[in-house]
Amino acid sequence: MTPYDRYQHITFERSAEGVLTVTLNRPEALNATDEMLHRELSWVFADIARDKTTRAVVLTGAGKAFCAGGDLKHGLSMNREQTDAMVEEGRKIILDILEVPQPIIAAVNGYAMGLGSTLALLADIVVASEQAVFADTHVIAGYVAGDGGAAIWPLLVGMHNAKEFLMTGDRLTAAEAKELGLIRHVVPADDLMAVAHEKAHRLATGPRMAIEGTKQTLNCLLRQAVDATLDYGLLREKQCMQVSEDCVEALTAFAERREPTFTGN
């Protein structure tokens, strides 16, 4: 029995070279995070970090999406205890992914929205399908973009670009994301996993101490950005979940498949 046997919505496949393919597996919901998947994401990066047989990771999503962010249908039914737990899990997800010593390659096969975009962008290398779409959609759901987007987007695309995309939730195609500097690699959909695994294989068979040490050195800069923004951002996000009428309106409108009408409350 391995630590990975407890997962319901994440699957794992290991190659002989030590590449672990980690697949978010709620394809019927575009791999959006319900309560269970969100909890599993708060476990998985610590499990990977302790896994000495894994030398590189490919992170992807089953079906047509990488991860469509939070499951908004679940958001309407959460009580205060559940929102508190989700925020604490969100904090652990972001801190833990930065502590994974092994290189992580995100193979973005479709929608990478909200938390999904944060997970992809906090990976060490991003390979995107031509069909991929990136957006931090927190504000569209009435939430503050608190779970890591405020840390990573400015580092990749600059403060003004980050503010515009985080405050509007606007989407970027893979080609637009590459042009802006958000990601580097865009490939045909049929080539996505082969290219991601090629990069993972190269890192898995390289000088492990040097590669992991280089990653961890660079992540010192990322942790500074996360330390500066994460706790405050999650606090403001939780306030939106618990007291914002606009947040309730956004989630209700989503469930009713209509445009929201915001009041500024």
GIKAVEN-V798907 format. One record per residue. RES is the residue in three letters. SS is DSSP state (h for helix, s for strand, l for the rest). OMEGA is omega in whole degrees, -180 to 180 (999 if undefined). D_FIRST is the distance of its C-alpha to the first C-alpha in Angstrom with 1 decimal. Layout:
RES;SS;OMEGA;D_FIRST / RES;SS;OMEGA;D_FIRST
This chain:
MET;l;180;0.0 / THR;l;176;3.8 / PRO;h;-177;7.0 / TYR;h;-178;8.2 / ASP;h;-177;6.6 / ARG;h;-173;9.3 / TYR;l;178;12.1 / GLN;l;-173;14.8 / HIS;l;174;17.5 / ILE;s;178;16.0 / THR;s;-173;14.5 / PHE;s;176;13.4 / GLU;s;-174;14.5 / ARG;s;175;14.8 / SER;l;180;17.9 / ALA;l;-178;18.7 / GLU;l;180;20.7 / GLY;l;174;18.0 / VAL;s;179;19.1 / LEU;s;176;16.5 / THR;s;-176;18.1 / VAL;s;-173;17.4 / THR;s;171;19.2 / LEU;s;-164;20.5 / ASN;l;166;20.4 / ARG;l;-172;23.2 / PRO;h;180;25.8 / GLU;h;179;28.0 / ALA;h;-177;28.6 / LEU;l;180;28.9 / ASN;l;172;25.6 / ALA;l;-173;27.5 / THR;s;167;25.5 / ASP;l;-176;25.6 / GLU;h;-176;24.4 / MET;h;-179;20.7 / LEU;h;178;20.6 / HIS;h;179;22.6 / ARG;h;180;20.2 / GLU;h;175;17.2 / LEU;h;177;19.5 / SER;h;175;20.1 / TRP;h;-158;16.4 / VAL;h;-175;15.7 / PHE;h;174;18.1 / ALA;h;177;17.1 / ASP;h;179;13.5 / ILE;h;-178;15.1 / ALA;h;180;17.5 / ARG;l;-174;15.1 / ASP;l;-175;13.4 / LYS;l;178;15.6 / THR;l;178;14.7 / THR;l;-179;16.2 / ARG;l;175;20.0 / ALA;s;-175;21.2 / VAL;s;167;20.2 / VAL;s;-179;21.9 / LEU;s;-177;22.0 / THR;s;179;23.5 / GLY;s;178;24.0 / ALA;l;175;23.8 / GLY;l;-170;27.2 / LYS;l;-175;30.4 / ALA;s;169;29.4 / PHE;s;173;27.5 / CYS;s;-177;27.6 / ALA;l;178;30.6 / GLY;l;-180;30.2 / GLY;s;177;30.0 / ASP;l;-172;30.3 / LEU;h;176;33.9 / LYS;h;178;34.0 / HIS;h;-176;31.4 / GLY;h;-178;33.6 / LEU;l;-173;36.5 / SER;l;-176;34.7 / MET;l;173;33.1 / ASN;l;-176;34.6 / ARG;h;180;35.2 / GLU;h;179;32.0 / GLN;h;178;29.9 / THR;h;176;31.9 / ASP;h;-179;31.5 / ALA;h;-178;27.7 / MET;h;179;27.7 / VAL;h;178;29.9 / GLU;h;176;27.8 / GLU;h;179;24.7 / GLY;h;177;27.0 / ARG;h;-179;28.0 / LYS;h;179;24.5 / ILE;h;-175;23.7 / ILE;h;180;26.8 / LEU;h;-177;26.5 / ASP;h;-178;22.8 / ILE;h;178;23.5 / LEU;h;-179;26.3 / GLU;h;178;24.2 / VAL;l;-178;21.8 / PRO;l;-177;23.1 / GLN;l;176;22.1 / PRO;s;180;24.7 / ILE;s;175;24.0 / ILE;s;176;25.9 / ALA;s;175;26.6 / ALA;s;-170;27.4 / VAL;s;-172;29.5 / ASN;l;-178;30.2 / GLY;l;-180;32.3 / TYR;s;169;32.8 / ALA;s;-170;31.7 / MET;s;176;33.2 / GLY;l;177;33.1 / LEU;h;178;29.7 / GLY;h;178;28.8 / SER;h;179;31.7 / THR;h;178;30.7 / LEU;h;-180;27.2 / ALA;h;-174;28.8 / LEU;h;176;31.5 / LEU;h;171;29.4 / ALA;l;-176;27.5 / ASP;l;175;29.1 / ILE;s;177;30.4 / VAL;s;171;31.1 / VAL;s;-175;31.7 / ALA;s;169;33.2 / SER;s;174;34.2 / GLU;l;-179;37.9 / GLN;l;-177;36.9 / ALA;l;177;35.1 / VAL;s;-179;36.7 / PHE;s;173;36.2 / ALA;s;168;37.5 / ASP;l;-168;36.8 / THR;l;-178;37.8 / HIS;l;-175;37.4 / VAL;h;179;41.2 / ILE;h;176;41.5 / ALA;h;-179;39.3 / GLY;l;-179;41.5 / TYR;l;166;39.0 / VAL;l;177;39.5 / ALA;l;-169;37.5 / GLY;l;-169;35.7 / ASP;l;172;32.1 / GLY;l;-179;32.7 / GLY;h;-179;35.3 / ALA;h;177;38.1 / ALA;h;-169;36.6 / ILE;h;-177;35.7 / TRP;h;180;38.5 / PRO;h;179;41.4 / LEU;h;-176;40.0 / LEU;h;-171;39.7 / VAL;h;-180;42.8 / GLY;l;-172;45.0 / MET;h;-177;45.9 / HIS;h;176;48.4 / ASN;h;-179;46.2 / ALA;h;-180;43.2 / LYS;h;-178;45.4 / GLU;h;-176;46.7 / PHE;h;179;43.4 / LEU;h;-180;41.6 / MET;h;178;44.7 / THR;h;-174;45.2 / GLY;l;-178;41.7 / ASP;l;-177;43.3 / ARG;l;174;41.3 / LEU;s;169;41.2 / THR;s;178;40.7 / ALA;h;180;38.8 / ALA;h;179;42.1 / GLU;h;180;43.5 / ALA;h;178;40.5 / LYS;h;-179;40.9 / GLU;h;-179;44.6 / LEU;h;-178;44.1 / GLY;l;180;41.7 / LEU;l;178;38.7 / ILE;l;-180;36.8 / ARG;l;-168;37.6 / HIS;s;173;36.3 / VAL;s;-175;37.2 / VAL;s;174;36.6 / PRO;l;-176;37.1 / ALA;h;-177;34.3 / ASP;h;-178;33.6 / ASP;h;-168;33.1 / LEU;h;-174;30.9 / MET;h;179;27.4 / ALA;h;180;29.0 / VAL;h;179;30.8 / ALA;h;-180;27.8 / HIS;h;176;25.7 / GLU;h;179;28.7 / LYS;h;178;29.0 / ALA;h;179;25.3 / HIS;h;179;25.5 / ARG;h;-179;28.6 / LEU;h;-179;27.1 / ALA;h;-178;23.9 / THR;l;178;26.2 / GLY;l;-179;28.7 / PRO;l;-168;29.3 / ARG;h;-177;26.2 / MET;h;-179;27.9 / ALA;h;-178;30.9 / ILE;h;-178;29.2 / GLU;h;179;26.9 / GLY;h;177;29.9 / THR;h;178;32.2 / LYS;h;-177;29.9 / GLN;h;176;29.5 / THR;h;178;33.2 / LEU;h;-180;34.1 / ASN;h;172;31.7 / CYS;h;177;33.9 / LEU;h;179;36.4 / LEU;h;-179;34.1 / ARG;h;176;33.0 / GLN;h;179;36.7 / ALA;h;179;37.3 / VAL;h;179;34.3 / ASP;h;-178;35.5 / ALA;h;-170;38.9 / THR;h;-165;38.0 / LEU;h;-175;34.6 / ASP;h;179;35.3 / TYR;h;-179;38.8 / GLY;h;179;37.7 / LEU;h;176;35.0 / LEU;h;-180;37.5 / ARG;h;177;40.0 / GLU;h;179;37.4 / LYS;h;176;36.6 / GLN;h;178;40.3 / CYS;h;-179;40.7 / MET;h;-169;38.0 / GLN;h;-175;39.6 / VAL;h;-173;43.3 / SER;l;175;44.3 / GLU;h;178;46.2 / ASP;h;178;45.9 / CYS;h;177;42.1 / VAL;h;179;42.4 / GLU;h;-180;45.0 / ALA;h;-179;42.8 / LEU;h;179;39.8 / THR;h;179;42.3 / ALA;h;177;44.0 / PHE;h;-179;40.8 / ALA;h;-178;39.9 / GLU;h;177;43.6 / ARG;l;176;43.6 / ARG;l;176;46.7 / GLU;l;179;47.8 / PRO;l;173;47.4 / THR;l;-175;50.6 / PHE;l;-180;50.0 / THR;l;-177;52.3 / GLY;l;-180;51.2 / ASN;l;999;49.8
